[in-house]
């Protein structure tokens, strides 16, 4: 498990062997995870942003939180 707390502009690189790792973030912004590109030589990564914006609603008396997806 990888845990990141109170961090701005963090970069995490995962190897092919660590793709099952869980990443937990709290109070973070601009965190990116770089994953190895399948079929490419070692050292070629594609960067993915960890979502920062969440939406919370009340449903059946409980809080339900989802990631806000931006399109465009």
PDB file of N, CA, C and O in Angstrom:
ATOM      1  N   UNK A   1       0.840  -1.171   0.000  1.00  0.00           N
ATOM      2  CA  UNK A   1       0.000   0.000   0.000  1.00  0.00           C
ATOM      3  C   UNK A   1       0.890   1.242   0.000  1.00  0.00           C
ATOM      4  O   UNK A   1       1.908   1.296   0.690  1.00  0.00           O
ATOM      5  N   UNK A   2       0.486   2.231  -0.785  1.00  0.00           N
ATOM      6  CA  UNK A   2       1.183   3.513  -0.830  1.00  0.00           C
ATOM      7  C   UNK A   2       0.244   4.552  -0.235  1.00  0.00           C
ATOM      8  O   UNK A   2      -0.897   4.680  -0.678  1.00  0.00           O
ATOM      9  N   UNK A   3       0.713   5.295   0.764  1.00  0.00           N
ATOM     10  CA  UNK A   3      -0.105   6.315   1.408  1.00  0.00           C
ATOM     11  C   UNK A   3       0.582   7.660   1.260  1.00  0.00           C
ATOM     12  O   UNK A   3       1.765   7.805   1.570  1.00  0.00           O
ATOM     13  N   UNK A   4      -0.180   8.655   0.779  1.00  0.00           N
ATOM     14  CA  UNK A   4       0.342  10.005   0.592  1.00  0.00           C
ATOM     15  C   UNK A   4      -0.569  10.964   1.349  1.00  0.00           C
ATOM     16  O   UNK A   4      -1.781  10.968   1.130  1.00  0.00           O
ATOM     17  N   UNK A   5       0.003  11.780   2.244  1.00  0.00           N
ATOM     18  CA  UNK A   5      -0.775  12.731   3.040  1.00  0.00           C
ATOM     19  C   UNK A   5      -0.224  14.138   2.868  1.00  0.00           C
ATOM     20  O   UNK A   5       0.989  14.343   2.827  1.00  0.00           O
ATOM     21  N   UNK A   6      -1.138  15.111   2.768  1.00  0.00           N
ATOM     22  CA  UNK A   6      -0.809  16.534   2.761  1.00  0.00           C
ATOM     23  C   UNK A   6       0.375  16.828   1.833  1.00  0.00           C
ATOM     24  O   UNK A   6       1.433  17.279   2.271  1.00  0.00           O
ATOM     25  N   UNK A   7       0.166  16.562   0.552  1.00  0.00           N
ATOM     26  CA  UNK A   7       1.232  16.719  -0.430  1.00  0.00           C
ATOM     27  C   UNK A   7       0.716  17.452  -1.659  1.00  0.00           C
ATOM     28  O   UNK A   7      -0.402  17.205  -2.111  1.00  0.00           O
ATOM     29  N   UNK A   8       1.524  18.348  -2.196  1.00  0.00           N
ATOM     30  CA  UNK A   8       1.230  19.016  -3.462  1.00  0.00           C
ATOM     31  C   UNK A   8       2.257  18.568  -4.489  1.00  0.00           C
ATOM     32  O   UNK A   8       3.449  18.493  -4.191  1.00  0.00           O
ATOM     33  N   UNK A   9       1.801  18.272  -5.685  1.00  0.00           N
ATOM     34  CA  UNK A   9       2.667  17.924  -6.818  1.00  0.00           C
ATOM     35  C   UNK A   9       3.496  16.669  -6.577  1.00  0.00           C
ATOM     36  O   UNK A   9       4.717  16.690  -6.734  1.00  0.00           O
ATOM     37  N   UNK A  10       2.847  15.596  -6.202  1.00  0.00           N
ATOM     38  CA  UNK A  10       3.548  14.332  -5.999  1.00  0.00           C
ATOM     39  C   UNK A  10       3.556  13.482  -7.257  1.00  0.00           C
ATOM     40  O   UNK A  10       2.630  13.551  -8.066  1.00  0.00           O
ATOM     41  N   UNK A  11       4.596  12.684  -7.421  1.00  0.00           N
ATOM     42  CA  UNK A  11       4.732  11.799  -8.579  1.00  0.00           C
ATOM     43  C   UNK A  11       5.048  10.395  -8.083  1.00  0.00           C
ATOM     44  O   UNK A  11       6.004  10.198  -7.333  1.00  0.00           O
ATOM     45  N   UNK A  12       4.242   9.417  -8.502  1.00  0.00           N
ATOM     46  CA  UNK A  12       4.441   8.025  -8.117  1.00  0.00           C
ATOM     47  C   UNK A  12       4.657   7.214  -9.390  1.00  0.00           C
ATOM     48  O   UNK A  12       3.853   7.288 -10.319  1.00  0.00           O
ATOM     49  N   UNK A  13       5.729   6.447  -9.435  1.00  0.00           N
ATOM     50  CA  UNK A  13       5.998   5.549 -10.554  1.00  0.00           C
ATOM     51  C   UNK A  13       5.780   4.120 -10.077  1.00  0.00           C
ATOM     52  O   UNK A  13       6.353   3.704  -9.069  1.00  0.00           O
ATOM     53  N   UNK A  14       4.952   3.368 -10.801  1.00  0.00           N
ATOM     54  CA  UNK A  14       4.724   1.971 -10.468  1.00  0.00           C
ATOM     55  C   UNK A  14       5.407   1.085 -11.505  1.00  0.00           C
ATOM     56  O   UNK A  14       5.306   1.329 -12.707  1.00  0.00           O
ATOM     57  N   UNK A  15       6.094   0.069 -11.034  1.00  0.00           N
ATOM     58  CA  UNK A  15       6.695  -0.908 -11.941  1.00  0.00           C
ATOM     59  C   UNK A  15       5.627  -1.917 -12.358  1.00  0.00           C
ATOM     60  O   UNK A  15       4.532  -1.937 -11.794  1.00  0.00           O
ATOM     61  N   UNK A  16       5.944  -2.742 -13.333  1.00  0.00           N
ATOM     62  CA  UNK A  16       5.002  -3.782 -13.765  1.00  0.00           C
ATOM     63  C   UNK A  16       4.647  -4.699 -12.603  1.00  0.00           C
ATOM     64  O   UNK A  16       3.521  -5.188 -12.512  1.00  0.00           O
ATOM     65  N   UNK A  17       5.606  -4.931 -11.717  1.00  0.00           N
ATOM     66  CA  UNK A  17       5.389  -5.824 -10.579  1.00  0.00           C
ATOM     67  C   UNK A  17       4.549  -5.189  -9.472  1.00  0.00           C
ATOM     68  O   UNK A  17       4.077  -5.900  -8.584  1.00  0.00           O
ATOM     69  N   UNK A  18       4.354  -3.891  -9.501  1.00  0.00           N
ATOM     70  CA  UNK A  18       3.628  -3.216  -8.413  1.00  0.00           C
ATOM     71  C   UNK A  18       2.274  -2.658  -8.843  1.00  0.00           C
ATOM     72  O   UNK A  18       1.707  -1.816  -8.146  1.00  0.00           O
ATOM     73  N   UNK A  19       1.748  -3.111  -9.976  1.00  0.00           N
ATOM     74  CA  UNK A  19       0.484  -2.570 -10.484  1.00  0.00           C
ATOM     75  C   UNK A  19      -0.724  -2.920  -9.623  1.00  0.00           C
ATOM     76  O   UNK A  19      -1.788  -2.324  -9.794  1.00  0.00           O
ATOM     77  N   UNK A  20      -0.588  -3.862  -8.711  1.00  0.00           N
ATOM     78  CA  UNK A  20      -1.707  -4.200  -7.820  1.00  0.00           C
ATOM     79  C   UNK A  20      -1.680  -3.380  -6.530  1.00  0.00           C
ATOM     80  O   UNK A  20      -2.525  -3.571  -5.657  1.00  0.00           O
ATOM     81  N   UNK A  21      -0.723  -2.478  -6.409  1.00  0.00           N
ATOM     82  CA  UNK A  21      -0.603  -1.652  -5.199  1.00  0.00           C
ATOM     83  C   UNK A  21      -1.832  -0.759  -5.035  1.00  0.00           C
ATOM     84  O   UNK A  21      -2.387  -0.266  -6.017  1.00  0.00           O
ATOM     85  N   UNK A  22      -2.245  -0.559  -3.801  1.00  0.00           N
ATOM     86  CA  UNK A  22      -3.320   0.383  -3.482  1.00  0.00           C
ATOM     87  C   UNK A  22      -2.687   1.712  -3.118  1.00  0.00           C
ATOM     88  O   UNK A  22      -1.692   1.762  -2.394  1.00  0.00           O
ATOM     89  N   UNK A  23      -3.274   2.795  -3.628  1.00  0.00           N
ATOM     90  CA  UNK A  23      -2.769   4.138  -3.335  1.00  0.00           C
ATOM     91  C   UNK A  23      -3.859   4.902  -2.600  1.00  0.00           C
ATOM     92  O   UNK A  23      -4.977   5.035  -3.100  1.00  0.00           O
ATOM     93  N   UNK A  24      -3.533   5.405  -1.412  1.00  0.00           N
ATOM     94  CA  UNK A  24      -4.458   6.202  -0.622  1.00  0.00           C
ATOM     95  C   UNK A  24      -3.900   7.615  -0.522  1.00  0.00           C
ATOM     96  O   UNK A  24      -2.732   7.804  -0.182  1.00  0.00           O
ATOM     97  N   UNK A  25      -4.741   8.613  -0.820  1.00  0.00           N
ATOM     98  CA  UNK A  25      -4.307  10.004  -0.706  1.00  0.00           C
ATOM     99  C   UNK A  25      -5.264  10.768   0.201  1.00  0.00           C
ATOM    100  O   UNK A  25      -6.466  10.504   0.216  1.00  0.00           O
ATOM    101  N   UNK A  26      -4.717  11.718   0.960  1.00  0.00           N
ATOM    102  CA  UNK A  26      -5.520  12.575   1.828  1.00  0.00           C
ATOM    103  C   UNK A  26      -4.905  13.968   1.829  1.00  0.00           C
ATOM    104  O   UNK A  26      -3.699  14.121   2.021  1.00  0.00           O
ATOM    105  N   UNK A  27      -5.737  14.978   1.615  1.00  0.00           N
ATOM    106  CA  UNK A  27      -5.283  16.369   1.599  1.00  0.00           C
ATOM    107  C   UNK A  27      -4.155  16.574   0.590  1.00  0.00           C
ATOM    108  O   UNK A  27      -3.147  17.211   0.895  1.00  0.00           O
ATOM    109  N   UNK A  28      -4.334  16.031  -0.608  1.00  0.00           N
ATOM    110  CA  UNK A  28      -3.303  16.109  -1.644  1.00  0.00           C
ATOM    111  C   UNK A  28      -3.842  16.811  -2.883  1.00  0.00           C
ATOM    112  O   UNK A  28      -5.045  16.802  -3.142  1.00  0.00           O
ATOM    113  N   UNK A  29      -2.940  17.417  -3.641  1.00  0.00           N
ATOM    114  CA  UNK A  29      -3.300  17.991  -4.937  1.00  0.00           C
ATOM    115  C   UNK A  29      -2.176  17.722  -5.923  1.00  0.00           C
ATOM    116  O   UNK A  29      -1.012  17.582  -5.546  1.00  0.00           O
ATOM    117  N   UNK A  30      -2.549  17.655  -7.186  1.00  0.00           N
ATOM    118  CA  UNK A  30      -1.598  17.451  -8.284  1.00  0.00           C
ATOM    119  C   UNK A  30      -0.749  16.195  -8.093  1.00  0.00           C
ATOM    120  O   UNK A  30       0.468  16.222  -8.276  1.00  0.00           O
ATOM    121  N   UNK A  31      -1.410  15.092  -7.721  1.00  0.00           N
ATOM    122  CA  UNK A  31      -0.716  13.814  -7.593  1.00  0.00           C
ATOM    123  C   UNK A  31      -0.900  13.046  -8.902  1.00  0.00           C
ATOM    124  O   UNK A  31      -2.020  12.902  -9.392  1.00  0.00           O
ATOM    125  N   UNK A  32       0.195  12.562  -9.455  1.00  0.00           N
ATOM    126  CA  UNK A  32       0.161  11.786 -10.687  1.00  0.00           C
ATOM    127  C   UNK A  32       0.785  10.424 -10.449  1.00  0.00           C
ATOM    128  O   UNK A  32       1.750  10.282  -9.697  1.00  0.00           O
ATOM    129  N   UNK A  33       0.212   9.424 -11.107  1.00  0.00           N
ATOM    130  CA  UNK A  33       0.751   8.072 -11.049  1.00  0.00           C
ATOM    131  C   UNK A  33       1.172   7.692 -12.460  1.00  0.00           C
ATOM    132  O   UNK A  33       0.371   7.763 -13.393  1.00  0.00           O
ATOM    133  N   UNK A  34       2.421   7.292 -12.614  1.00  0.00           N
ATOM    134  CA  UNK A  34       2.933   6.875 -13.916  1.00  0.00           C
ATOM    135  C   UNK A  34       2.977   5.359 -13.975  1.00  0.00           C
ATOM    136  O   UNK A  34       3.573   4.698 -13.124  1.00  0.00           O
ATOM    137  N   UNK A  35       2.323   4.822 -15.014  1.00  0.00           N
ATOM    138  CA  UNK A  35       2.237   3.380 -15.197  1.00  0.00           C
ATOM    139  C   UNK A  35       3.056   2.965 -16.409  1.00  0.00           C
ATOM    140  O   UNK A  35       3.104   3.693 -17.400  1.00  0.00           O
ATOM    141  N   UNK A  36       3.706   1.795 -16.344  1.00  0.00           N
ATOM    142  CA  UNK A  36       4.465   1.338 -17.505  1.00  0.00           C
ATOM    143  C   UNK A  36       3.518   1.062 -18.673  1.00  0.00           C
ATOM    144  O   UNK A  36       2.422   0.533 -18.486  1.00  0.00           O
ATOM    145  N   UNK A  37       3.955   1.427 -19.876  1.00  0.00           N
ATOM    146  CA  UNK A  37       3.143   1.216 -21.072  1.00  0.00           C
ATOM    147  C   UNK A  37       3.378  -0.211 -21.561  1.00  0.00           C
ATOM    148  O   UNK A  37       4.504  -0.608 -21.863  1.00  0.00           O
ATOM    149  N   UNK A  38       2.283  -0.969 -21.631  1.00  0.00           N
ATOM    150  CA  UNK A  38       2.382  -2.365 -22.046  1.00  0.00           C
ATOM    151  C   UNK A  38       2.870  -2.455 -23.491  1.00  0.00           C
ATOM    152  O   UNK A  38       2.410  -1.715 -24.361  1.00  0.00           O
ATOM    153  N   UNK A  39       3.794  -3.359 -23.729  1.00  0.00           N
ATOM    154  CA  UNK A  39       4.319  -3.553 -25.071  1.00  0.00           C
ATOM    155  C   UNK A  39       5.479  -2.639 -25.427  1.00  0.00           C
ATOM    156  O   UNK A  39       6.085  -2.788 -26.488  1.00  0.00           O
ATOM    157  N   UNK A  40       5.791  -1.696 -24.549  1.00  0.00           N
ATOM    158  CA  UNK A  40       6.916  -0.782 -24.777  1.00  0.00           C
ATOM    159  C   UNK A  40       8.132  -1.271 -23.996  1.00  0.00           C
ATOM    160  O   UNK A  40       8.024  -2.139 -23.130  1.00  0.00           O
ATOM    161  N   UNK A  41       9.269  -0.711 -24.313  1.00  0.00           N
ATOM    162  CA  UNK A  41      10.488  -1.068 -23.587  1.00  0.00           C
ATOM    163  C   UNK A  41      10.418  -0.544 -22.154  1.00  0.00           C
ATOM    164  O   UNK A  41       9.617   0.340 -21.847  1.00  0.00           O
ATOM    165  N   UNK A  42      11.254  -1.090 -21.291  1.00  0.00           N
ATOM    166  CA  UNK A  42      11.293  -0.639 -19.896  1.00  0.00           C
ATOM    167  C   UNK A  42      11.611   0.851 -19.841  1.00  0.00           C
ATOM    168  O   UNK A  42      12.401   1.359 -20.637  1.00  0.00           O
ATOM    169  N   UNK A  43      10.994   1.534 -18.904  1.00  0.00           N
ATOM    170  CA  UNK A  43      11.251   2.963 -18.730  1.00  0.00           C
ATOM    171  C   UNK A  43      10.286   3.863 -19.471  1.00  0.00           C
ATOM    172  O   UNK A  43      10.401   5.086 -19.393  1.00  0.00           O
ATOM    173  N   UNK A  44       9.320   3.276 -20.202  1.00  0.00           N
ATOM    174  CA  UNK A  44       8.312   4.082 -20.895  1.00  0.00           C
ATOM    175  C   UNK A  44       7.042   4.052 -20.044  1.00  0.00           C
ATOM    176  O   UNK A  44       6.462   2.992 -19.810  1.00  0.00           O
ATOM    177  N   UNK A  45       6.619   5.240 -19.583  1.00  0.00           N
ATOM    178  CA  UNK A  45       5.475   5.351 -18.683  1.00  0.00           C
ATOM    179  C   UNK A  45       4.418   6.285 -19.257  1.00  0.00           C
ATOM    180  O   UNK A  45       4.719   7.165 -20.065  1.00  0.00           O
ATOM    181  N   UNK A  46       3.168   6.080 -18.826  1.00  0.00           N
ATOM    182  CA  UNK A  46       2.082   7.002 -19.138  1.00  0.00           C
ATOM    183  C   UNK A  46       1.568   7.562 -17.818  1.00  0.00           C
ATOM    184  O   UNK A  46       1.303   6.817 -16.874  1.00  0.00           O
ATOM    185  N   UNK A  47       1.433   8.880 -17.763  1.00  0.00           N
ATOM    186  CA  UNK A  47       1.047   9.570 -16.532  1.00  0.00           C
ATOM    187  C   UNK A  47      -0.476   9.671 -16.425  1.00  0.00           C
ATOM    188  O   UNK A  47      -1.163   9.962 -17.405  1.00  0.00           O
ATOM    189  N   UNK A  48      -0.990   9.424 -15.217  1.00  0.00           N
ATOM    190  CA  UNK A  48      -2.418   9.511 -14.924  1.00  0.00           C
ATOM    191  C   UNK A  48      -2.601  10.368 -13.674  1.00  0.00           C
ATOM    192  O   UNK A  48      -1.896  10.184 -12.682  1.00  0.00           O
ATOM    193  N   UNK A  49      -3.543  11.296 -13.723  1.00  0.00           N
ATOM    194  CA  UNK A  49      -3.812  12.168 -12.575  1.00  0.00           C
ATOM    195  C   UNK A  49      -4.732  11.466 -11.576  1.00  0.00           C
ATOM    196  O   UNK A  49      -5.700  10.811 -11.962  1.00  0.00           O
ATOM    197  N   UNK A  50      -4.419  11.612 -10.299  1.00  0.00           N
ATOM    198  CA  UNK A  50      -5.301  11.119  -9.240  1.00  0.00           C
ATOM    199  C   UNK A  50      -6.401  12.167  -9.060  1.00  0.00           C
ATOM    200  O   UNK A  50      -6.100  13.351  -8.905  1.00  0.00           O
ATOM    201  N   UNK A  51      -7.670  11.750  -9.078  1.00  0.00           N
ATOM    202  CA  UNK A  51      -8.763  12.722  -8.954  1.00  0.00           C
ATOM    203  C   UNK A  51      -8.666  13.544  -7.668  1.00  0.00           C
ATOM    204  O   UNK A  51      -8.318  13.033  -6.604  1.00  0.00           O
ATOM    205  N   UNK A  52      -8.987  14.837  -7.802  1.00  0.00           N
ATOM    206  CA  UNK A  52      -8.970  15.745  -6.651  1.00  0.00           C
ATOM    207  C   UNK A  52     -10.365  16.207  -6.260  1.00  0.00           C
ATOM    208  O   UNK A  52     -10.603  16.561  -5.106  1.00  0.00           O
ATOM    209  N   UNK A  53     -11.290  16.205  -7.217  1.00  0.00           N
ATOM    210  CA  UNK A  53     -12.617  16.745  -6.946  1.00  0.00           C
ATOM    211  C   UNK A  53     -13.603  15.604  -6.689  1.00  0.00           C
ATOM    212  O   UNK A  53     -13.765  14.697  -7.505  1.00  0.00           O
ATOM    213  N   UNK A  54     -14.251  15.682  -5.534  1.00  0.00           N
ATOM    214  CA  UNK A  54     -15.220  14.678  -5.131  1.00  0.00           C
ATOM    215  C   UNK A  54     -16.583  15.331  -4.930  1.00  0.00           C
ATOM    216  O   UNK A  54     -16.673  16.514  -4.602  1.00  0.00           O
ATOM    217  N   UNK A  55     -17.640  14.549  -5.129  1.00  0.00           N
ATOM    218  CA  UNK A  55     -19.003  15.028  -4.899  1.00  0.00           C
ATOM    219  C   UNK A  55     -19.637  14.121  -3.854  1.00  0.00           C
ATOM    220  O   UNK A  55     -19.593  12.897  -3.973  1.00  0.00           O
ATOM    221  N   UNK A  56     -20.226  14.729  -2.833  1.00  0.00           N
ATOM    222  CA  UNK A  56     -20.882  13.963  -1.776  1.00  0.00           C
ATOM    223  C   UNK A  56     -22.354  14.336  -1.730  1.00  0.00           C
ATOM    224  O   UNK A  56     -22.708  15.515  -1.717  1.00  0.00           O
ATOM    225  N   UNK A  57     -23.207  13.319  -1.706  1.00  0.00           N
ATOM    226  CA  UNK A  57     -24.653  13.521  -1.611  1.00  0.00           C
ATOM    227  C   UNK A  57     -25.183  12.645  -0.480  1.00  0.00           C
ATOM    228  O   UNK A  57     -24.529  11.697  -0.045  1.00  0.00           O
ATOM    229  N   UNK A  58     -26.383  12.984  -0.015  1.00  0.00           N
ATOM    230  CA  UNK A  58     -27.048  12.165   0.995  1.00  0.00           C
ATOM    231  C   UNK A  58     -27.993  11.223   0.266  1.00  0.00           C
ATOM    232  O   UNK A  58     -28.848  11.662  -0.504  1.00  0.00           O
ATOM    233  N   UNK A  59     -27.836   9.928   0.511  1.00  0.00           N
ATOM    234  CA  UNK A  59     -28.689   8.921  -0.122  1.00  0.00           C
ATOM    235  C   UNK A  59     -29.118   7.925   0.945  1.00  0.00           C
ATOM    236  O   UNK A  59     -28.288   7.254   1.559  1.00  0.00           O
ATOM    237  N   UNK A  60     -30.408   7.841   1.151  1.00  0.00           N
ATOM    238  CA  UNK A  60     -30.963   6.936   2.164  1.00  0.00           C
ATOM    239  C   UNK A  60     -30.349   7.168   3.541  1.00  0.00           C
ATOM    240  O   UNK A  60     -30.082   6.219   4.279  1.00  0.00           O
ATOM    241  N   UNK A  61     -30.127   8.437   3.879  1.00  0.00           N
ATOM    242  CA  UNK A  61     -29.604   8.794   5.192  1.00  0.00           C
ATOM    243  C   UNK A  61     -28.111   8.584   5.367  1.00  0.00           C
ATOM    244  O   UNK A  61     -27.597   8.694   6.480  1.00  0.00           O
ATOM    245  N   UNK A  62     -27.404   8.282   4.275  1.00  0.00           N
ATOM    246  CA  UNK A  62     -25.955   8.066   4.340  1.00  0.00           C
ATOM    247  C   UNK A  62     -25.258   8.967   3.333  1.00  0.00           C
ATOM    248  O   UNK A  62     -25.840   9.352   2.319  1.00  0.00           O
ATOM    249  N   UNK A  63     -24.003   9.297   3.623  1.00  0.00           N
ATOM    250  CA  UNK A  63     -23.208  10.075   2.682  1.00  0.00           C
ATOM    251  C   UNK A  63     -22.611   9.143   1.634  1.00  0.00           C
ATOM    252  O   UNK A  63     -22.036   8.104   1.959  1.00  0.00           O
ATOM    253  N   UNK A  64     -22.759   9.537   0.367  1.00  0.00           N
ATOM    254  CA  UNK A  64     -22.194   8.772  -0.743  1.00  0.00           C
ATOM    255  C   UNK A  64     -21.280   9.708  -1.516  1.00  0.00           C
ATOM    256  O   UNK A  64     -21.720  10.749  -2.004  1.00  0.00           O
ATOM    257  N   UNK A  65     -20.011   9.342  -1.626  1.00  0.00           N
ATOM    258  CA  UNK A  65     -19.021  10.189  -2.284  1.00  0.00           C
ATOM    259  C   UNK A  65     -18.532   9.521  -3.561  1.00  0.00           C
ATOM    260  O   UNK A  65     -18.192   8.338  -3.573  1.00  0.00           O
ATOM    261  N   UNK A  66     -18.502  10.311  -4.646  1.00  0.00           N
ATOM    262  CA  UNK A  66     -18.012   9.825  -5.931  1.00  0.00           C
ATOM    263  C   UNK A  66     -17.033  10.837  -6.514  1.00  0.00           C
ATOM    264  O   UNK A  66     -17.020  12.005  -6.126  1.00  0.00           O
ATOM    265  N   UNK A  67     -16.224  10.370  -7.442  1.00  0.00           N
ATOM    266  CA  UNK A  67     -15.272  11.238  -8.135  1.00  0.00           C
ATOM    267  C   UNK A  67     -16.021  12.033  -9.194  1.00  0.00           C
ATOM    268  O   UNK A  67     -16.838  11.478  -9.929  1.00  0.00           O
ATOM    269  N   UNK A  68     -15.743  13.338  -9.275  1.00  0.00           N
ATOM    270  CA  UNK A  68     -16.313  14.181 -10.325  1.00  0.00           C
ATOM    271  C   UNK A  68     -15.455  13.997 -11.567  1.00  0.00           C
ATOM    272  O   UNK A  68     -14.244  14.218 -11.532  1.00  0.00           O
ATOM    273  N   UNK A  69     -16.088  13.591 -12.665  1.00  0.00           N
ATOM    274  CA  UNK A  69     -15.352  13.378 -13.909  1.00  0.00           C
ATOM    275  C   UNK A  69     -15.542  14.579 -14.813  1.00  0.00           C
ATOM    276  O   UNK A  69     -16.660  15.054 -15.013  1.00  0.00           O
ATOM    277  N   UNK A  70     -14.432  15.064 -15.358  1.00  0.00           N
ATOM    278  CA  UNK A  70     -14.460  16.196 -16.278  1.00  0.00           C
ATOM    279  C   UNK A  70     -14.345  15.668 -17.695  1.00  0.00           C
ATOM    280  O   UNK A  70     -13.521  14.800 -17.984  1.00  0.00           O
ATOM    281  N   UNK A  71     -15.173  16.196 -18.569  1.00  0.00           N
ATOM    282  CA  UNK A  71     -15.144  15.786 -19.969  1.00  0.00           C
ATOM    283  C   UNK A  71     -14.850  17.016 -20.815  1.00  0.00           C
ATOM    284  O   UNK A  71     -15.445  18.077 -20.628  1.00  0.00           O
ATOM    285  N   UNK A  72     -13.929  16.850 -21.738  1.00  0.00           N
ATOM    286  CA  UNK A  72     -13.654  17.963 -22.649  1.00  0.00           C
ATOM    287  C   UNK A  72     -12.274  18.439 -22.663  1.00  0.00           C
ATOM    288  O   UNK A  72     -11.949  19.371 -23.399  1.00  0.00           O
TER     289      UNK A  72
END
